[in-house]
């Protein structure tokens, strides 16, 4: 893995996602990522909480939030993330990439909208709410 890191372009940013807790059994990976200025993806999956580490290896983070078809725990976890984002912003984190997805993507927009609302409410962010196609103004045609 470290040889692969050495092959990466130096003028681009990268984030690494590992999903087995053994990667964080000691500080070797975290130290290597910090030394190489590579971000660590934080994976938050309801059924696999053991991979939701909180290592920030650069002053940015990428969170992969895997929701569970609007199960009540999705909302509880989104609330917890809003609190964590508030703390990170207070401490001066540079950028936060928060990616939401789930098995059945038809519910993704609902949990995304809820998460935006909570981030704005709790962490005092200013994220625009999602606009749906039906919210778009109708355009006149030229025909």
WOLINUR-V910750 format. One record per pair of residues at least 12 apart in sequence whose C-alpha atoms are under 10 Angstrom apart, sorted by the first residue. I is the first residue (numbers start at 1). J is the second residue. Records with the same first field share a line. If there is no record, write none. Layout:
I=J + J
This chain:
1=29
2=29 + 32 + 33 + 36
5=32 + 33 + 36 + 38
6=36
10=36 + 37
12=38
13=37 + 38 + 39
14=33 + 36 + 37 + 38 + 39 + 40 + 41
15=33 + 37 + 38 + 39 + 40 + 41 + 42 + 57 + 58 + 60 + 61 + 62
16=33 + 38 + 39 + 40 + 41 + 42 + 62
17=39 + 40 + 41 + 42 + 43 + 51 + 62 + 63 + 64
18=40 + 41 + 42 + 43 + 51
19=41 + 42 + 43 + 48 + 50 + 51 + 52 + 53
20=48 + 50 + 51
21=48 + 49 + 50 + 51 + 52 + 53
22=50 + 51
23=51
24=51 + 53 + 55
27=55
29=57
30=55 + 56 + 57
31=57
32=57
33=55 + 56 + 57 + 58
34=55 + 56 + 57 + 58 + 59
35=57 + 58
36=57 + 58
37=57 + 58 + 59
38=56 + 57 + 58 + 60 + 61
39=55 + 56 + 57 + 58 + 59 + 60 + 61 + 62
40=53 + 54 + 55 + 56 + 57 + 58 + 60 + 61 + 62 + 63
41=53 + 54 + 55 + 56 + 57 + 60 + 61 + 62 + 63 + 64 + 97 + 98
42=54 + 55 + 56 + 61 + 62 + 63 + 64 + 65 + 98
43=62 + 63 + 64 + 65 + 66 + 99
44=63 + 64 + 65 + 66 + 67 + 77 + 81 + 100
45=64 + 65 + 66 + 67 + 68 + 74 + 77 + 102
46=65 + 66 + 67 + 68 + 71 + 73 + 74 + 77
47=66 + 67 + 68
48=66
52=64 + 65
54=84
56=88 + 93
58=93 + 94 + 95
59=88 + 91 + 92 + 93 + 94 + 95 + 96
60=88 + 92 + 93 + 94 + 95 + 96 + 97
61=88 + 93 + 94 + 95 + 96 + 97 + 98
62=95 + 96 + 97 + 98 + 99
63=81 + 96 + 97 + 98 + 99 + 100
64=97 + 98 + 99 + 100 + 101
65=77 + 78 + 81 + 98 + 99 + 100 + 101 + 102 + 112
66=99 + 100 + 101 + 102 + 103 + 108
67=100 + 101 + 102 + 103 + 104 + 105 + 107 + 108 + 111 + 112
68=101 + 102 + 103 + 104 + 105 + 107 + 108 + 111
69=101 + 102 + 103 + 104 + 105 + 106 + 107 + 108 + 110 + 111
70=102 + 104 + 107 + 108 + 110 + 111
71=111
74=111 + 114 + 115
75=111 + 114 + 115 + 118
77=115
78=111 + 112 + 114 + 115 + 116 + 117 + 118 + 119
79=114 + 115 + 117 + 118 + 119 + 122
80=118 + 119 + 122
81=98 + 115 + 118 + 119 + 122 + 123
82=115 + 116 + 117 + 118 + 119 + 120 + 121 + 122 + 123 + 124 + 125
83=118 + 119 + 121 + 122 + 123
84=119 + 122 + 123
85=119 + 122 + 123 + 124 + 125
86=119 + 120 + 121 + 122 + 123 + 124 + 125
87=123
88=123
89=123 + 124 + 125
90=123
98=112 + 115
99=112
100=112 + 115
109=130 + 131 + 132
110=130
112=129 + 130
113=128 + 129 + 130 + 131
114=129 + 130
115=129
116=128 + 129 + 130
117=129 + 130
